[in-house]
Amino acid sequence: MIRLSGHSLESIGFSKLNRGNRLYGRFCRLLIYHIEGFRIDQPVVGPLSYVFEGHSCILAIGGSVNQTCKVLVEDELVEDEDEWRKRNGTIGPYLVLKIGPSKEYATTATHSRKDGNGIWTNGGFEEARSELDGIQDSLAPRVVSSLTVAFSSAETAFRAVEAANFGLARSGERLRDMSFSMSAYAIVSKPIAADEVKATVLNALRHSFCLDGKVAGFYDLALKETDPIKQFLLFFIAIELLTKTEFATRYPSVVTSVSAATIPANDRKKLEHQFSWLQKHVLTSLPQECVDSFQRLRRVRNLIAHGGIASPDPQNLEEVKALATAVLSSVMALPAP
């Protein structure tokens, strides 16, 4: 990161902070996602809230990123939304996920600038950003994975576009911290009624606790990945990890009540047998075709791992994504063990 000198900061309207006017503030983070696959019939759906592992998660979906952000933090993301859309290659709608607030921290910034009812600093809230990073790592993959699975029938994807930190000073003024952006993609969407979107989102949030954090993390990474080899492997890792954790959790209780479900000890450590057993005795909403698909994809994974092929076919990539989504969906529908 390029750091401007004090002289350079002052030349663009920043003033030096001294100990007497040190800033204190709390921050929240807005995670902006472009929704691919549907559009809504209302300007904004939300705010919708859920408490997950002690952390508050609030989100909204809207056709305008500024209107959607305003619902959550009473502030807009950008001054010129049309220019922002063009720069990021998006048309909407957008999912905006709010996490935080953080604890109150004192800034280590050297300079600040007042702009209306807001205060800009040259960084300086690293501790708040670090705290929000931890909350994001815990919440965002599960929420986005759950929503992707819930809307899978609409072939919906949530593409990360930008993350912005919004703060509030002790004085009540807005604090602005750094933001960053990532690439987005153009898509074709179909309409979904706002009530249906709201019901699906709330249902997904209620079931997001069913997803193992690591499984959701790999699935979320796969959704973001653009390299076909990495994306295929990340999706398969999510399936493999979910299979192992669910088998270890469910096997003892199932075989206690259904003796016919017992499998030989030597086969219990083999991934293919674990997946087949889960499909037959636990994930019963999955058709037999999923077992066949898993076996095909496992062979492709092995070929990649041993250098047999350089890249998966596009069909394999679509198949592994579909299987991962189906398995996660089936697990989310299970009662707690």
Long-range contacts (C-beta under 8 A, 24 or more apart in sequence): 3-122, 4-122, 6-110, 6-111, 9-110, 9-111, 9-122, 10-111, 12-113, 13-113, 14-111, 14-112, 14-113, 14-120, 14-122, 15-111, 15-112, 15-113, 16-110, 16-111, 17-107, 17-109, 17-110, 17-111, 17-112, 22-106, 22-107, 23-106, 23-107, 23-109, 23-112, 23-119, 23-121, 23-124, 23-169, 23-175, 24-104, 24-105, 24-106, 24-107, 24-169, 24-170, 25-104, 25-105, 25-107, 25-125, 25-128, 25-167, 25-168, 25-169, 25-170, 25-175, 26-100, 26-101, 26-102, 26-103, 26-104, 26-105, 26-128, 26-167, 26-168, 27-100, 27-101, 27-102, 27-105, 27-125, 27-128, 27-129, 27-132, 27-165, 27-166, 27-167, 27-168, 27-175, 27-177, 28-73, 28-98, 28-99, 28-100, 28-101, 28-102, 28-132, 28-165, 28-166, 28-167, 29-98, 29-99, 29-100, 29-132, 29-135, 29-136, 29-163, 29-164, 29-165, 29-166, 30-69, 30-72, 30-73, 30-77, 30-96, 30-97, 30-98, 30-163, 30-164, 30-165, 30-166, 31-96, 31-97, 31-98, 31-99, 31-136, 31-140, 31-160, 31-163, 32-65, 32-69, 32-77, 32-94, 32-95, 32-96, 32-160, 32-161, 32-162, 32-163, 32-164, 33-94, 33-95, 33-96, 33-97, 33-144, 33-158, 33-159, 33-160, 33-161, 34-88, 34-90, 34-92, 34-94, 34-158, 34-159, 34-161, 34-184, 34-185, 34-187, 35-61, 35-92, 35-93, 35-94, 35-95, 35-156, 35-157, 35-158, 35-189, 36-156, 36-157, 36-158, 36-159, 36-185, 36-187, 36-189, 37-151, 37-154, 37-155, 37-156, 37-157, 37-187, 37-189, 37-190, 38-93, 38-151, 38-154, 38-156, 38-189, 38-190, 38-191, 38-192, 38-197, 39-63, 39-92, 39-93, 39-189, 39-190, 39-191, 39-192, 40-93, 40-191, 40-192, 40-193, 40-194, 40-197, 41-191, 41-192, 41-193, 41-194, 42-194, 43-67, 44-68, 44-71, 45-194, 45-197, 45-198, 45-201, 46-71, 46-72, 46-198, 47-71, 47-72, 47-98, 48-198, 48-201, 48-202, 48-205, 50-202, 50-205, 50-206, 50-208, 52-138, 52-139, 52-142, 52-143, 52-205, 52-208, 52-209, 53-138, 53-139, 53-209, 55-99, 55-135, 55-138, 55-139, 56-99, 56-100, 57-97, 57-98, 57-99, 57-139, 57-143, 57-205, 58-97, 58-98, 59-95, 59-96, 59-97, 59-98, 59-143, 59-201, 60-95, 60-96, 61-93, 61-94, 61-95, 61-96, 61-197, 61-201, 62-92, 62-93, 62-94, 62-96, 63-92, 63-93, 63-94, 64-92, 64-94, 65-92, 65-94, 65-96, 68-94, 68-96, 69-96, 72-96, 72-98, 73-98, 73-166, 75-166, 75-174, 77-162, 77-164, 88-161, 88-162, 88-181, 88-183, 88-184, 89-183, 89-184, 89-185, 89-186, 90-161, 90-184, 90-186, 91-186, 91-187, 93-189, 94-161, 95-147, 95-158, 97-139, 97-140, 97-143, 97-144, 99-132, 99-135, 99-136, 99-139, 99-140, 100-132, 100-135, 101-168, 102-128, 102-131, 102-132, 103-128, 103-131, 104-170, 114-173, 117-173, 117-174, 118-173, 118-174, 118-175, 118-176, 119-169, 119-173, 119-174, 119-175, 119-176, 120-176, 121-175, 121-176, 121-177, 123-177, 123-178, 125-165, 125-167, 125-175, 125-177, 128-165, 128-167, 128-177, 129-165, 129-177, 129-178, 132-165, 136-163, 137-217, 138-213, 140-220, 141-213, 141-216, 141-217, 141-219, 141-220, 141-221, 142-208, 142-209, 142-211, 142-213, 142-216, 143-204, 143-205, 143-208, 144-220, 144-223, 145-208, 145-211, 145-216, 145-219, 145-220, 145-223, 145-328, 146-204, 146-205, 146-207, 146-208, 146-211, 146-216, 146-332, 147-200, 147-201, 147-204, 148-219, 148-223, 148-325, 149-204, 149-325, 149-328, 149-329, 149-332, 150-200, 150-201, 150-203, 150-204, 150-207, 150-329, 151-200, 151-204, 152-325, 152-326, 152-329, 154-190, 154-192, 157-187, 157-223, 158-223, 159-184, 159-185, 159-224, 160-224, 204-332, 207-332, 207-333, 208-332, 210-331, 210-332, 210-334, 210-336, 211-328, 211-331, 211-332, 212-241, 212-242, 212-245, 214-241, 215-241, 215-242, 215-245, 215-328, 219-324, 219-328, 222-321, 222-324, 228-311, 228-312, 228-314, 228-317, 229-304, 229-310, 229-311, 229-312, 231-317, 231-321, 232-300, 232-301, 232-304, 232-312, 232-316, 232-317, 232-320, 233-301, 233-304, 235-320, 235-321, 235-323, 235-324, 236-297, 236-298, 236-301, 236-320, 236-324, 238-324, 238-328, 239-275, 239-294, 239-297, 239-320, 239-323, 239-324, 239-327, 240-271, 242-327, 242-328, 242-331, 243-271, 243-274, 243-275, 243-278, 243-327, 244-271, 244-274, 246-278, 246-282, 246-283, 246-331, 247-274, 247-277, 247-278, 249-337, 250-278, 250-281, 250-282, 250-337, 251-277, 253-337, 254-281, 254-282, 271-298, 272-298, 282-334, 283-327, 283-330, 283-331, 283-334, 285-330, 285-333, 286-326, 286-327, 286-330, 290-323, 290-326, 290-327, 293-319, 293-322, 293-323, 294-323, 297-323
